[in-house]
Amino acid sequence: MLRVYLKKYKVMILSSILFFYLGCGITLNLIRMDCASAALEKVNAIKISQKFDNIEYPILIISSPENEGKRDAIRATWANFAHNIFVENGVKLYKWNHSWILSQPQHNFIKLFFAIGTRNMNIVKLEKLKLENSRTNDLLLLDSFEDSYKNLAVKILYSLQWLHSNLSEMKYLIKGDDDSFLRIDLIIKDLEAFAPNMNEPEIQKYVTKKKELFKYKGLYWGYFDGRARVYLNGKWEERDWFLCDTYLPYALGGGYVISKSIVQYVANNAELLSHYNSEDVSMGVWTAALDGINRVHDIRFDTQWKSRGCENTMLVRHKQTPSDMFQMYRTLVHSHGEKLCKTENSLRKYYFYDWNVLPTMCCK
């Protein structure tokens, strides 16, 4: 009887099984889509719900999604030196104020932002970043672009747009990479004391400037190069470059400072600006036509493709591993902020930028 029944209704039974599995498949896919949408909506909520109205000194660190270890090294070391800036009678001052044990007061005018692109990111990686941000609250998750080396200039553009839109009290943006060690306390100390003129005797032995103006409209501060030849092949190939045989003068990307006026200009004109593989080269192009900007070359910024060594006066050291960061951190703590280097050493020579000659002759 059963055999007769199965034979009679064979097509109906097979069709039912087929549609059952097809329905399951569609349902699972819809669940995945809902989960993905929910995850992206959560990222957007994290990004939009944070209000940072009091921040005057954002520190923008360019980071890759998988570099949580590098970000944690920064959080555990030089990021803590923000506590060396304190306010007295409305004036921001520097004083070494770091302790291994005592908890430090949290400043609301200095904040770290690790910029990461999330477009086309898989759910697992996205969830990991969300979990990291839930404990640190310092990830700038931007779903406008896919995170990759080719998109570094785009990352800077979108980051500046977001910062301009959300940080109404910003004075200066301090930019670094996640392999850079920054003395943010001393950088902010100099900005509070000397910017935008940067012409006090205390720092004259470190800096060279393009020209003296009674009043500047902004500041672009770092370690400049004007003689770098354009890469025509390889990792840094610039297929769209047409301006000249060398890059326009730019501050090397391991660490530099730009004023709010530059952030505003780039953010407002982002759709019109060309961008190149290197974000620091792009910044040099974007700012090249700006008048009244104080371009300051400072030998305390160790930001070339390879470190020049270690000197206690350095404000930025690029190309540093997490181990290097912890070593410098320990040395600074033990010396109460006096010594950055366990042993000072010079691996390469620095140069003072000559603003009075053509860029190819700038950097002897």
Residue pairs with C-beta under 8 A, 6 or more apart in sequence:
6 13
35 123
36 123
39 123
39 126
39 127
39 130
40 118
40 126
40 143
42 130
43 118
43 126
43 129
43 130
43 141
43 143
44 143
46 130
46 133
46 139
46 141
47 140
47 141
47 142
47 143
47 162
50 137
50 166
51 166
52 58
52 111
52 166
52 167
53 167
53 168
53 169
54 108
54 109
54 169
55 108
55 109
55 110
55 111
55 167
55 169
55 170
56 109
56 110
56 169
56 170
56 171
56 172
57 109
57 110
57 111
57 170
57 171
57 172
57 173
57 174
57 184
57 188
57 191
58 111
58 112
58 113
58 163
58 167
58 170
58 173
58 174
59 79
59 110
59 111
59 112
59 113
59 174
59 175
59 176
59 182
59 184
60 113
60 115
60 140
60 159
60 163
60 173
60 174
60 175
60 176
61 71
61 74
61 112
61 113
61 114
61 115
61 175
61 176
61 177
61 178
61 180
62 115
62 152
62 155
62 156
62 175
62 176
62 177
62 178
62 253
62 279
63 70
63 71
63 114
63 115
63 116
63 177
63 178
64 116
64 147
64 178
65 116
65 118
65 121
65 125
65 129
65 147
66 125
67 178
68 128
68 132
69 322
70 178
70 179
70 322
71 114
71 132
71 136
71 138
71 178
72 322
73 322
73 325
73 326
74 112
74 178
74 325
75 112
75 136
75 138
76 326
76 329
77 181
77 325
77 326
77 328
77 329
78 181
78 182
78 183
78 184
78 325
78 328
78 329
79 112
79 184
80 98
80 104
81 98
81 183
81 184
81 185
81 332
82 107
82 110
82 184
82 185
82 188
83 97
83 98
83 104
83 105
83 107
83 185
84 94
84 95
84 96
84 97
84 98
84 185
84 337
85 92
85 93
85 94
85 107
85 110
85 185
85 188
85 189
85 192
86 92
86 93
86 95
86 97
87 93
91 192
92 109
92 188
92 192
93 189
93 192
94 185
94 186
94 188
94 189
96 336
96 337
97 104
98 104
98 332
98 333
98 337
100 333
109 169
110 184
110 188
111 138
112 138
113 138
113 139
113 140
113 159
113 163
114 138
114 139
114 140
114 178
115 140
115 142
115 155
115 158
115 159
116 129
116 139
116 140
116 141
116 142
116 147
117 142
117 143
117 144
117 145
117 146
117 147
117 148
117 151
117 154
117 155
117 158
118 126
118 129
118 141
118 142
118 143
118 147
119 143
119 144
119 145
119 146
119 147
120 146
121 129
121 146
121 147
129 139
129 141
132 139
133 139
133 141
140 159
140 162
142 155
142 158
142 159
142 162
144 158
145 151
145 154
145 155
145 158
147 155
149 235
149 277
150 277
152 277
152 278
152 279
153 275
153 276
153 277
153 278
153 279
153 282
154 275
155 279
156 175
156 266
156 279
156 282
156 283
157 266
157 267
157 270
157 273
157 275
158 270
160 173
160 263
160 266
160 267
160 270
161 267
161 270
163 170
163 173
163 263
163 267
164 170
164 263
164 264
164 267
164 268
165 267
170 260
170 263
171 191
171 259
171 260
172 191
172 195
172 219
172 257
172 258
172 259
172 260
173 257
173 258
173 259
173 260
173 262
173 263
174 182
174 184
174 187
174 188
174 255
174 257
175 253
175 255
175 256
175 257
175 258
176 182
176 254
176 255
176 316
177 253
177 254
177 255
177 318
179 254
179 318
179 319
179 320
179 321
180 254
180 255
180 303
180 316
180 317
180 318
180 320
181 316
181 317
181 320
181 324
181 325
181 328
182 255
182 315
182 316
183 314
183 315
183 316
183 340
185 337
186 315
187 257
187 315
187 316
190 198
190 203
190 315
191 257
193 200
193 202
194 200
194 202
194 203
195 219
195 221
195 259
196 216
196 218
196 219
196 259
196 294
197 216
197 294
198 207
198 209
198 219
198 221
198 294
198 296
199 209
199 212
203 298
206 298
206 299
206 300
206 313
207 296
207 297
207 298
207 299
208 296
208 297
208 352
208 353
208 354
208 355
209 294
209 295
209 296
209 297
209 355
210 294
210 295
210 355
211 355
213 292
213 294
215 292
216 292
216 293
216 294
217 261
217 290
217 291
217 292
217 293
218 258
218 259
218 260
218 261
218 262
218 290
218 292
218 293
218 294
219 257
219 258
219 259
219 262
219 293
219 294
219 296
220 251
220 256
220 257
220 258
220 259
220 262
220 287
220 293
220 294
220 295
220 296
221 251
221 256
221 257
221 258
221 294
221 296
221 298
222 251
222 252
222 255
222 256
222 257
222 296
222 297
222 298
222 301
222 303
223 251
223 252
223 256
223 297
223 298
223 299
223 301
223 302
223 303
223 304
224 249
224 250
224 251
224 252
224 295
224 297
224 353
224 362
224 363
225 247
225 249
225 250
225 252
225 362
225 363
226 246
226 247
226 248
226 249
226 250
226 353
226 359
226 360
226 362
226 363
227 246
227 359
227 360
227 361
227 362
227 363
228 246
228 247
228 281
229 245
229 246
229 247
230 238
230 241
230 245
230 246
230 247
231 237
231 238
231 277
232 238
236 277
236 278
237 277
238 276
238 277
238 278
238 281
240 274
240 276
241 276
243 285
246 359
246 360
247 281
247 284
248 281
248 284
248 285
248 288
248 359
249 284
249 288
249 295
249 359
249 362
250 280
250 281
250 283
250 284
250 285
251 280
251 283
251 284
251 297
251 301
251 303
252 280
252 301
252 303
252 304
252 318
253 278
253 279
253 280
253 283
253 303
254 301
254 302
254 303
254 304
254 316
254 318
254 319
255 301
255 303
255 315
255 316
255 318
256 280
256 283
256 301
256 303
258 283
258 287
259 293
261 293
262 287
262 290
262 293
265 286
265 287
265 290
266 273
266 283
266 286
273 282
273 285
273 286
274 282
274 285
275 282
276 282
276 285
287 293
295 355
297 352
297 353
297 355
298 315
299 350
299 351
299 352
300 311
300 313
300 314
300 315
300 316
301 314
301 315
301 316
302 308
302 309
302 311
302 314
302 316
302 317
302 318
303 316
303 318
304 318
304 348
305 319
306 319
306 347
306 348
307 317
307 318
307 319
307 320
307 347
307 348
308 346
308 347
308 348
308 349
308 350
309 344
309 345
309 346
309 347
309 348
310 317
310 328
310 340
310 341
310 343
310 344
310 345
311 340
311 341
311 344
311 346
312 338
312 339
312 340
312 341
312 344
313 340
314 340
317 324
317 328
317 340
320 328
327 342
328 340
328 341
331 339
331 340
331 341
331 342
332 338
332 339
332 340
351 363
351 364
353 362
353 363
354 361
354 362
354 363
354 364
355 362
